[in-house]
Amino acid sequence: PMEAGVAAVGDNCIDRYLPPVSLALVGGNAVNVAAQWAGLGLPSAYFGAVGDDRDGMRVSTTLAAAGVACCGVRILPGRTAYTEIGRAPSAA
């Protein structure tokens, strides 16, 4: 159980930055807000659904490492959402 605090409900995803960056990070508005609250020392929780894949486990473990209670994470069959982020060529 979590002491009185704040909770974020909603989206999560893996942000996949395409080359030349080539980086994958846990993201999503609600996830980012919950992590920021925890970073400010507020008891925070996250409620949302992840897939039963490696990325879903990564979302949960990343939240827990940030100090966010994951009591509201629901694991569903399937893949966790991801967003591919590319970089457009610079205008000359």
C-alpha positions, 0 to 999 in steps of 0.5 A: 500500500502507498501512503497518501500521495499522487498517481499518474494514469495513462500512457507508456511506451518505449521511445526508440530513437533511430540512427544516428542516435540509436537509443531506446528509453522508457517514456509516455506522458503519465510515466514521465509525470510519475517519475518526476513526482517521485524525483521531487520526493512525493509518494507517487504511483503509476496506473497503466497497462503494459504488454507481457514482453521484455519492453513491458518488464522494462517499463515496470523496472524503470518505474520501480527504480525511479521510486514509483509504486507500480501497484497499478501496472496491469500486464496484458498479453501482447506487445508494449507500445513503442514510438519510433523517433527519427531525425529529419535532414537539416534544411540548407 
